[in-house]
C-alpha cells in the first residue's frame, strides 16, 4: 500500500520557474485524500519550497530542500519539524572555500543560490557553463573533499557525498516508519533525482526519454499521479 509519494519540482511537478498547474494540484489532492503523504524534494532551498507550497492549498506536505540536505514538515514557519543533515567538517570547509573562489573568479557571471548546506552556482550562457566546468576540474578534488557534482542545464550542484534525494527519502522512512520498498513512490526527471528513483518502491520518470533510475517513464506529471492513484 502506498503511504508516501515524493516529487521533484522543476521539470516534474511544474515547468521550470512556473506554478504548479491546477489539474496537477487536483490530482495531488486526490492522493492526499487517499491518505498518501506528499513530499517535495528539490535542489532549491527549503524556504523557497515553503513559499511556493503555501500558495497551492495543499496541506501537510513534507519539504526536502537542497537535494535532501534539509527536511521540514508543513509549510508554516516555524515548522512543526525541521532537520538539517549532518555534514563532515572537512566537506563543509571545502564547500565554503569553493564558494569563496567562485565569487572571486566569476562575480556577476553567476548567481549563487542562498543555500544552507550545498553550493549551487547558476549560469545564463554556455560560455559560463564551460568555464565553471573548467574551474571545477582545476579546483575540485571530489573524493578527497567528499563532494558530489550534479551538472545540470542551468546550474551545478555541489553536494556533500552521500547526502542526496535518496538519503533524504531513506531518512523520512526511518522517521515515519514507512517501508521504503513497499510503501513509497518517487517521481522525477533529472540526474539529481536518480538516487531517490533507484531506492523507492515505485519510481516514475517524467519526459519523452527514459529517466535514469526510474522503473518507467511517462510524458506528463498527470500521467504519473494517475498511475499512483491506482496503487
C-alpha positions in Angstrom: 0.0 0.0 0.0 1.3 3.4 -1.0 1.9 5.6 2.1 4.3 8.3 0.7 4.9 9.9 -2.7 8.0 12.1 -3.2 8.1 14.5 -6.2 10.8 16.6 -7.8 9.7 20.2 -8.5 11.2 21.8 -11.7 10.5 19.7 -14.8 8.3 17.3 -12.8 5.5 18.9 -10.8 5.8 22.1 -12.9 7.8 23.7 -15.7 11.0 25.4 -14.6 10.1 28.7 -12.9 6.4 28.2 -13.4 3.5 27.5 -11.0 2.1 24.0 -10.4 -0.9 23.6 -12.8 -4.4 23.4 -11.3 -5.0 20.0 -12.8 -1.9 18.7 -11.2 -2.9 20.2 -7.8 -6.3 18.5 -8.1 -4.6 15.1 -8.6 -2.3 15.7 -5.7 -5.3 16.5 -3.6 -6.8 13.1 -4.5 -3.6 11.4 -3.4 -3.8 13.2 0.0 -7.5 12.3 0.4 -6.5 8.6 0.0 -4.1 9.0 2.9 -0.8 9.3 0.9 1.8 11.6 2.5 3.0 14.1 -0.1 6.7 15.2 -0.1 8.6 17.6 -2.3 12.3 17.0 -2.9 14.2 19.7 -4.8 17.6 21.3 -5.3 16.0 24.6 -4.3 16.4 25.9 -0.7 13.7 24.7 1.7 12.3 28.2 2.3 11.8 28.6 -1.5 9.7 25.4 -1.4 7.9 26.7 1.7 6.8 29.9 0.0 5.8 28.1 -3.2 3.7 25.4 -1.5 1.9 28.0 0.7 0.2 29.2 -2.4 -1.2 25.8 -3.5 -3.6 25.0 -0.8 -2.0 21.6 -0.2 -1.9 20.5 3.4 0.8 18.8 5.4 3.5 18.4 2.8 7.0 17.3 3.7 9.6 19.5 2.1 13.2 18.4 1.3 15.4 21.2 0.1 18.9 21.3 -1.3 18.7 17.7 -2.7 17.7 16.3 0.7 20.0 18.3 2.9 17.2 20.0 4.8 13.9 18.5 5.8 10.7 20.2 7.1 7.2 19.1 7.7 4.5 21.6 6.8 4.7 25.0 5.1 4.3 27.2 8.2 7.1 29.0 9.9 8.4 27.9 12.3 7.8 24.4 11.1 6.4 21.6 13.2 9.5 19.6 12.4 12.8 20.6 10.8 16.1 18.7 10.4 19.4 19.5 8.7 21.5 16.5 7.6 25.0 16.4 9.2 28.0 17.2 7.0 31.6 16.2 7.7 33.6 19.2 8.9 36.2 18.9 6.1 33.4 18.8 3.4 31.7 21.8 4.9 35.1 23.7 4.9 35.7 22.6 1.3 32.3 23.8 0.1 32.9 27.2 1.9 36.3 27.5 0.2 34.8 26.7 -3.2 32.1 29.3 -2.8 34.7 32.0 -2.0 36.7 31.1 -5.1 33.6 31.0 -7.2 32.6 34.5 -6.1 36.1 35.8 -6.7 36.5 34.3 -10.1 33.0 34.6 -11.6 31.4 37.6 -9.9 28.2 38.7 -11.6 28.6 36.0 -14.3 26.9 33.5 -11.9 24.2 33.6 -9.2 24.9 31.6 -6.1 21.7 30.1 -4.7 21.3 31.1 -1.0 21.8 27.6 0.4 22.5 26.5 4.0 24.5 23.4 3.1 25.3 22.9 -0.6 26.9 25.3 -3.1 24.9 26.0 -6.3 26.1 28.4 -8.9 23.6 29.2 -11.6 24.7 30.5 -15.1 22.9 32.0 -18.1 25.1 31.1 -21.0 27.1 28.1 -22.3 30.4 30.0 -22.1 30.0 30.4 -18.3 28.9 26.8 -18.1 32.1 25.7 -19.8 34.2 28.0 -17.6 32.5 26.5 -14.5 33.4 23.0 -15.6 37.0 24.1 -16.2 37.0 25.7 -12.7 35.8 22.5 -11.0 38.3 20.4 -13.0 41.0 22.6 -11.6 39.8 23.3 -8.0 37.7 20.3 -7.0 39.1 17.0 -5.7 35.7 15.4 -5.3 36.8 12.2 -3.5 39.1 14.0 -1.0 36.7 16.8 -0.3 33.6 14.5 -0.1 31.7 16.4 -2.7 29.3 15.1 -5.4 28.6 17.2 -8.5 25.3 17.3 -10.3 25.9 19.2 -13.6 22.5 20.4 -14.8 21.2 22.6 -17.7 21.1 25.9 -15.7 23.2 25.2 -12.6 25.8 23.0 -11.0 25.0 21.5 -7.6 28.0 20.8 -5.3 26.7 18.4 -2.6 28.2 16.5 0.3 28.7 13.0 -0.9 26.1 10.6 0.4 23.7 13.4 1.1 21.1 13.4 -1.7 17.5 12.9 -2.5 17.9 9.1 -1.9 19.3 9.6 1.6 16.6 12.2 2.3 13.9 9.7 1.4 15.6 6.9 3.5 15.7 9.4 6.4 12.0 10.0 6.1 11.2 6.3 6.0 13.1 5.8 9.2 11.5 8.7 11.0 7.9 8.0 9.7 8.1 4.2 10.0 7.5 3.6 6.2 8.7 0.5 4.4 10.9 2.0 1.7 10.4 -0.8 -0.8 6.7 -1.4 -0.3 5.2 1.9 0.7 7.0 4.7 -1.2 6.9 6.2 -4.7 9.3 8.8 -6.2 8.7 10.9 -9.4 11.5 12.9 -11.1 13.1 14.0 -14.3 16.8 14.8 -13.8 20.2 13.5 -12.8 19.8 14.6 -9.1 16.5 12.6 -8.9 18.3 9.3 -9.7 19.2 8.5 -6.0 15.6 8.6 -4.9 14.3 6.9 -8.0 16.6 4.0 -7.5 15.5 3.2 -4.0 11.8 4.0 -4.0 9.3 1.1 -4.2 7.7 2.7 -7.3 9.7 5.2 -9.4 8.4 7.1 -12.3 10.3 9.4 -14.7 8.8 12.4 -16.5 9.7 13.2 -20.1 10.0 11.8 -23.6 13.2 9.9 -22.9 13.9 7.2 -20.2 15.0 8.8 -16.9 17.9 7.2 -15.1 16.8 5.2 -12.1 13.1 5.2 -12.9 11.2 1.9 -13.4 9.4 3.5 -16.3 8.9 7.0 -17.8 5.6 8.8 -18.7 5.1 12.0 -20.7 3.5 14.1 -18.0 3.1 14.6 -14.3 -0.7 14.0 -14.7 0.1 10.5 -16.1 2.4 9.8 -13.2 -0.1 10.8 -10.5 -2.9 8.9 -12.2 -0.8 5.8 -12.0 0.0 6.4 -8.3 -3.8 6.6 -7.7 -4.1 3.0 -8.9 -1.6 1.7 -6.3 
